[in-house]
Amino acid sequence: MDWVDKLVNWVKSYLPSIQWGDIVEILIIAFLLYHIILWIKTSRAWSLLKGFMVIGVFLLIAAIFEMNTILWLSGNLLSVALTAIVIVLQPELRRALEELGKKNLLTSVLPIEIMKNKDGLFSDRTVNEIAKAAVEMGKVKTGALIVIEQNNPLHDYERTGIEVDAIVSSQLLINIFEHNTPLHDGAVIVRGNRIVSATCYLPLSDNMNLNKELGTRHRAAIGISEATDSLTVIVSEENGKISVAYQGKLDRDLDTERLKRRLHEIQNKGAEETKLKWKGRSKNNS
């Protein structure tokens, strides 16, 4: 059928030729746009974007009705506005770049484990000791902050405290946070299976959406989880409840098993060992 061939040729003449490189480029741009939109929605940029949309509608009306003075002023103020946006969004932009730097893109794409320690970042004994200490301190309402380091070094925060360098044990943690002891005020930093420093100062979170009931201890825990990839265990001095701060989020009122589960999640053991562990846990539950 000649007319079908003519139609196909006509369509092909108007369609651009697509290479594999073009498809990859489209996927990369879509990935970047998706994450930029996610970042905008979770930061102050969302409010600014809505404000710019209102200004855009106003400028569109000005262009339709040929309000040349307003258009001239807006054109000259554009460069100043862009500089102001960078200044206003400086904390959000810095946090976004830090989050990008934290992501291990190679290991997330390739399922390859190179030179991974059998115990992961820390041993099961350390998990049990931290959980035991948190529960015991919760019973007597002893406030505590235990920061567990992952991939982002915590040396800057470690230097604000006093060096300890001791094996993690529940007795030592309880003794550190005991009231009226020299080391009880501030946070403890755990690296691997060792307590490296105590009485450390942590940055407070500047998230305005946090519950107003949260005290300084919880805000400091969320603050360090926003700045690094560490996980922080918090024991409330007011009610003895245990919480965990990770990636800017707070998981509250944990029991022993839930706390251990959260610690195992960042333990970073081999994939096969983790799979066997969860398989055994599901058998026990059944």
N, C-alpha and C positions, 0 to 999 in steps of 0.2 A: 504494500500500500504506500504509494508515493507521498500522499499527504501526511502520513504518520512519520515517515523518514524526514520530511521537510520540517515537521513540528519539532522532532527530536533535535535535528541539526540547529534549528533556530534557538531552542532552549539552551543547547550546549554553547552556542555563540555568545550568549549573555551570561552564562555561569562562569565564574573564575575557576581556573585550575587549582585544585587543592593538593598540596604536598603533605608528606608526613610531618615535616617541620612546622607547617601551618597548624596542624591539629595539636601538636605539642605546645605551640605558642598559645593557642586558644585555651588549652587546659591550664597552663601556668597563669595566664591573665585571670581566668575564672577563679582559680584557687586564691590568688592575691586579693581580688575584689571581695570574695567571700569573707576572708579573714579581716580585711579592712572594715567591712560592714559590721562584723561581730565586734571588733574593737570599738567602733563608733558607738554602738548600742550600749556598751558597758562602761562608757566613760563620759566625761562632760562634753565631749565632742557632739553627742547626740542632741543636747540642748542647743549648742551653737548651730548645728546643722538645721534645726527647725527655725532658728532665728534667721539664718541665711535664706531659707526658703521663703520666709515672709518678705525679706528684702528683695529677693528675686522677683516675686510677684509684683511688688511695688515698682521695681525698675521696668518690668514688662509693661505695666500700665503707663509708665512715663514714656516708654518708647512708642507705644501705640498713639498716645496723644501728643507726641513730639515735644516733650518737655525738655528742651535742649540744655537748659542750665543745670537741671538735676542730673542728666546723663553725663554732662561734662564734669560735674563735681564727683560723681561716683567713679568715673574713669580715673580721675587723678588721685582719688583716695584708695584705689584698689591695692596699690603696692604697700601703702601704710597698713591697710587692713590685713594683708597676708603676714606681715611682720608681727602684728599684734596677735594674730592667731597662734603663731609659733610660740610666742612668749606665754600666752595664756595656757596653752596645752603642753607646756614643757614637761610637767610631771607625768602626764599621760603618755607623751611621746617617748620619754625615757623608759617608762615601765614597759611599753610595747617593744622597744628595742631589747630590753633585758629579757623579756619573755622569748623573743626570737633567738637570742643568744643561748637561752637555756635548752632549747629544743635540739635534741640530737637527731638530725634529719637522716643521717646515714643508717644508724641503728634502728630507726623507726621504719625505714623502707626495706632494709635488708635484714632478714631474720637470722643474723649471725651473731654468735656470742664469742667474743675474743677475750681470752685470758680472764674469764670471770671466776671469782673466788667461789668455792663450793658453798660457803656460808653467806655469800652475798656481802652487803655493806656491813652487816653485823650478825652475830650468831643468835640462835634460838634462845640461848641462855640470857643474852642481853635483853631480848624481848620479854622474857619471863621476869627478869629482875626489875625492869622499868615498870611493867604492869603491876607487879607485886608492891613496889614502892608507892605507886600512884594510889592503889586501893587502900593501903595502910594509912597513907597521909589523908586520904579522903575521909576515913572513919573518924579521925580526930580533928578534921578541918584545918589541916596544915597547908597553907598556900604553896604552890610549886609551879615552876616553869622549866620544862626539860626540852631543849632544842636539839633535834637529831639531824646531823648534817648528811646531805646526800652528795650531789655532784658539784654544787656551788660552794666554794670554800667560805668558811665563816671566820677567817682570820681577823678581819677588821673588828668584828664583834667580840671575838675571843680576847683581843688585846685590851678591851674595856674592863675585863674582869681579873680574877686571880687564878694563876695556873694551878691545876690540881694534878693532872696526868695520873689517873688511877683507873683500875679495872671497874667497870660498871657493876655495882651491887646494890640491892635494895637497902641494906643497912646504911651504906655510905650516902645514898640519896636522901634517905629519911633524916640522917644526921645533919646533912648540909642545910636542909630546909627547916630544921627545928627552930622554933621561936627563940629569939635572943642569942643566936649563935652568930659568929662573925660573917659567915658565908650565906646566910639565909635570904638576904635581900638581893633580888635580881634573878637572872636565869643561869641555868647550867647548860653547857654545850657538850654534846656527846658526839664523838667521831669514832666510827667503828665500834669497838668494844670497850672504849675508854672514855672516861669523863676528863675532858681536856681543860675546862675552865669553869669557874663559878662566879657569882655576883656580876654577871655580864649585863650590859645595858642593851636593850633592843629598841628599834624604831617603832613609834606608835603609828597605827594605821590612820590615814587621813580620809578613809571612806566615810562619807556623811550618811550613808544608809544603814550603818550598824545600829543594832539595838542600843538604846540609850541606857539600858540597865547594865551593860557590860562595863566592867571596871578597867583599870589601867593594865592589869595582868593580861586580860583577854585581848585588849587592844594591842598590846605589845606583841602577843603571840600572832595575831593576824598580820601585824605590820611586818614581822620578819618573814612570814609565809608569803607576803606580797613581794618582798624584795629578793627572796631566794627560794630555792626548791626544797627547803628544809621542812620537817614536820615537827610541830611543837605540842607536847602534852601539857595540859594545864589542869591543876587541881585548885578548885575555888576555896578561898579562905572563909567565905560567907556560908556556903552550904555543903562543902566537901564534894561537890560533883566534879566528875572528870570530863574534860573536853579535849578535842584535838583540832588544831589549826593547820590547814594545808591548802596551798594555792589560793590564799585569800579567803577561804571559806572556813566556817567554824562548825564542827560536829559536836553537839553537846550531850551531856548526861549519858556517858558510855559506861557499860559494865566491863568486867574483866575480859570476857571473850571478844567483845566488839573492839576493845582497845588493842588486844593482841592481833586481831584481824587487820586493823589499820597499820600496825607496825609491820606485820608480815607483807603488806602491800608494797611498802617501800624498801623491804629487805633486799630485793633485786637478786633473788637466787636464780639458778639456771631454770630455763623454761620447763625442762623435763621433770626436775625436782618439784617445782611448783604444781605441775599437773598431777603428779603422784600424790602430793599433799592434799590437794582439793578432792582427788578421787577417794582417798582414804577417809577424809572428813565426811563426804557424802555417804559412804558406806556406814559410818558410825551413826549418822543421823537417821539412816533408814532402819 
